[in-house]
Amino acid sequence: MVSRRILTVLVTTAFLLPVAIVVILAVARLLSAMEDGAAALVLDRIALAAGVVWATDLVCLLLAVGLNTLGPPPES
């Protein structure tokens, strides 16, 4: 049985990380348009790392929900 706190953290992260990734990429494009290529590259790498964390979070969420489903039935 996976605790509700872990599921809450995984779901919250799954919803917030894509928003953060989009904001980071938007700022990177803005910096690129202002001809600050070095800062844009750094933000691109940060967005890539956040995307990897997001994918890992989704896999962990899938496994946690699966374990929660396969757990023992609740006692009445």
C-alpha atoms as an extended CHARMM CRD file, in Angstrom:
* protein
*
        76  EXT
         1         1  MET       CA              0.0000000000        0.0000000000        0.0000000000  PROA      1               0.0000000000
         2         2  VAL       CA              1.4100000000        3.3750000000       -1.0120000000  PROA      2               0.0000000000
         3         3  SER       CA              0.7310000000        6.2350000000        1.3780000000  PROA      3               0.0000000000
         4         4  ARG       CA             -1.5640000000        9.0730000000        0.3820000000  PROA      4               0.0000000000
         5         5  ARG       CA              1.2240000000       11.5740000000        0.9790000000  PROA      5               0.0000000000
         6         6  ILE       CA              3.4370000000        9.9380000000       -1.6610000000  PROA      6               0.0000000000
         7         7  LEU       CA              0.5570000000        9.8220000000       -4.1380000000  PROA      7               0.0000000000
         8         8  THR       CA             -0.2420000000       13.4750000000       -3.4420000000  PROA      8               0.0000000000
         9         9  VAL       CA              3.3580000000       14.5360000000       -4.0430000000  PROA      9               0.0000000000
        10        10  LEU       CA              3.5650000000       12.5100000000       -7.2650000000  PROA      10              0.0000000000
        11        11  VAL       CA              0.2890000000       13.8950000000       -8.6350000000  PROA      11              0.0000000000
        12        12  THR       CA              1.1650000000       17.4770000000       -7.6860000000  PROA      12              0.0000000000
        13        13  THR       CA              4.5660000000       17.1430000000       -9.3090000000  PROA      13              0.0000000000
        14        14  ALA       CA              2.9890000000       15.6260000000      -12.4190000000  PROA      14              0.0000000000
        15        15  PHE       CA              0.7560000000       18.6950000000      -12.7690000000  PROA      15              0.0000000000
        16        16  LEU       CA              3.2730000000       21.4140000000      -11.9090000000  PROA      16              0.0000000000
        17        17  LEU       CA              6.3850000000       20.2790000000      -13.7750000000  PROA      17              0.0000000000
        18        18  PRO       CA              4.9530000000       20.7480000000      -17.2960000000  PROA      18              0.0000000000
        19        19  VAL       CA              3.9760000000       24.3090000000      -16.4040000000  PROA      19              0.0000000000
        20        20  ALA       CA              7.4750000000       24.9920000000      -15.0890000000  PROA      20              0.0000000000
        21        21  ILE       CA              9.0200000000       23.4710000000      -18.2130000000  PROA      21              0.0000000000
        22        22  VAL       CA              6.9320000000       25.7080000000      -20.4880000000  PROA      22              0.0000000000
        23        23  VAL       CA              7.8690000000       28.8160000000      -18.4920000000  PROA      23              0.0000000000
        24        24  ILE       CA             11.5700000000       27.9080000000      -18.5550000000  PROA      24              0.0000000000
        25        25  LEU       CA             11.4590000000       27.2830000000      -22.3070000000  PROA      25              0.0000000000
        26        26  ALA       CA              9.6180000000       30.5700000000      -22.8980000000  PROA      26              0.0000000000
        27        27  VAL       CA             12.2560000000       32.4940000000      -20.9660000000  PROA      27              0.0000000000
        28        28  ALA       CA             14.9710000000       30.6330000000      -22.8840000000  PROA      28              0.0000000000
        29        29  ARG       CA             13.4060000000       31.6740000000      -26.2000000000  PROA      29              0.0000000000
        30        30  LEU       CA             13.1490000000       35.2580000000      -24.9480000000  PROA      30              0.0000000000
        31        31  LEU       CA             16.8230000000       35.2510000000      -24.0080000000  PROA      31              0.0000000000
        32        32  SER       CA             17.6900000000       33.7170000000      -27.3520000000  PROA      32              0.0000000000
        33        33  ALA       CA             15.8040000000       36.5070000000      -29.1270000000  PROA      33              0.0000000000
        34        34  MET       CA             17.7820000000       39.0060000000      -27.0620000000  PROA      34              0.0000000000
        35        35  GLU       CA             20.9460000000       37.3120000000      -28.3630000000  PROA      35              0.0000000000
        36        36  ASP       CA             21.9610000000       35.8350000000      -25.0150000000  PROA      36              0.0000000000
        37        37  GLY       CA             22.7100000000       32.3790000000      -26.3350000000  PROA      37              0.0000000000
        38        38  ALA       CA             24.6400000000       31.1590000000      -23.2900000000  PROA      38              0.0000000000
        39        39  ALA       CA             21.7780000000       31.7960000000      -20.8590000000  PROA      39              0.0000000000
        40        40  ALA       CA             19.2820000000       30.3210000000      -23.3260000000  PROA      40              0.0000000000
        41        41  LEU       CA             21.3990000000       27.1780000000      -23.5770000000  PROA      41              0.0000000000
        42        42  VAL       CA             21.5400000000       26.8600000000      -19.7890000000  PROA      42              0.0000000000
        43        43  LEU       CA             17.7590000000       27.2010000000      -19.5310000000  PROA      43              0.0000000000
        44        44  ASP       CA             17.3000000000       24.6790000000      -22.3410000000  PROA      44              0.0000000000
        45        45  ARG       CA             19.3880000000       22.1760000000      -20.3670000000  PROA      45              0.0000000000
        46        46  ILE       CA             17.4110000000       22.9110000000      -17.2060000000  PROA      46              0.0000000000
        47        47  ALA       CA             14.1560000000       22.3390000000      -19.1090000000  PROA      47              0.0000000000
        48        48  LEU       CA             15.5500000000       19.0700000000      -20.4640000000  PROA      48              0.0000000000
        49        49  ALA       CA             16.4530000000       17.9380000000      -16.9440000000  PROA      49              0.0000000000
        50        50  ALA       CA             12.9850000000       18.9200000000      -15.7270000000  PROA      50              0.0000000000
        51        51  GLY       CA             11.4880000000       16.8880000000      -18.5670000000  PROA      51              0.0000000000
        52        52  VAL       CA             13.4680000000       13.8490000000      -17.4710000000  PROA      52              0.0000000000
        53        53  VAL       CA             12.3020000000       14.3790000000      -13.8860000000  PROA      53              0.0000000000
        54        54  TRP       CA              8.7220000000       14.7150000000      -15.1360000000  PROA      54              0.0000000000
        55        55  ALA       CA              8.9290000000       11.4590000000      -17.1130000000  PROA      55              0.0000000000
        56        56  THR       CA             10.4050000000        9.6980000000      -14.0860000000  PROA      56              0.0000000000
        57        57  ASP       CA              7.6410000000       11.1190000000      -11.9070000000  PROA      57              0.0000000000
        58        58  LEU       CA              4.9760000000        9.8260000000      -14.2880000000  PROA      58              0.0000000000
        59        59  VAL       CA              6.4990000000        6.3360000000      -14.2480000000  PROA      59              0.0000000000
        60        60  CYS       CA              6.6770000000        6.3970000000      -10.4390000000  PROA      60              0.0000000000
        61        61  LEU       CA              3.0770000000        7.6040000000      -10.2870000000  PROA      61              0.0000000000
        62        62  LEU       CA              1.9850000000        4.7760000000      -12.5590000000  PROA      62              0.0000000000
        63        63  LEU       CA              3.8050000000        2.2210000000      -10.4020000000  PROA      63              0.0000000000
        64        64  ALA       CA              2.4230000000        3.7080000000       -7.1750000000  PROA      64              0.0000000000
        65        65  VAL       CA             -1.1540000000        3.6190000000       -8.4400000000  PROA      65              0.0000000000
        66        66  GLY       CA             -0.6240000000        0.0590000000       -9.6730000000  PROA      66              0.0000000000
        67        67  LEU       CA              0.7460000000       -1.0330000000       -6.3000000000  PROA      67              0.0000000000
        68        68  ASN       CA             -2.1270000000        0.7240000000       -4.5780000000  PROA      68              0.0000000000
        69        69  THR       CA             -4.6120000000       -1.1190000000       -6.7730000000  PROA      69              0.0000000000
        70        70  LEU       CA             -2.9820000000       -4.5130000000       -6.2620000000  PROA      70              0.0000000000
        71        71  GLY       CA             -2.7200000000       -4.0560000000       -2.5020000000  PROA      71              0.0000000000
        72        72  PRO       CA             -4.9120000000       -5.8810000000       -0.0160000000  PROA      72              0.0000000000
        73        73  PRO       CA             -8.5960000000       -4.8980000000        0.0140000000  PROA      73              0.0000000000
        74        74  PRO       CA             -9.6270000000       -2.4320000000        2.7260000000  PROA      74              0.0000000000
        75        75  GLU       CA            -10.9790000000       -4.0430000000        5.8610000000  PROA      75              0.0000000000
        76        76  SER       CA            -14.6130000000       -3.3300000000        6.6440000000  PROA      76              0.0000000000
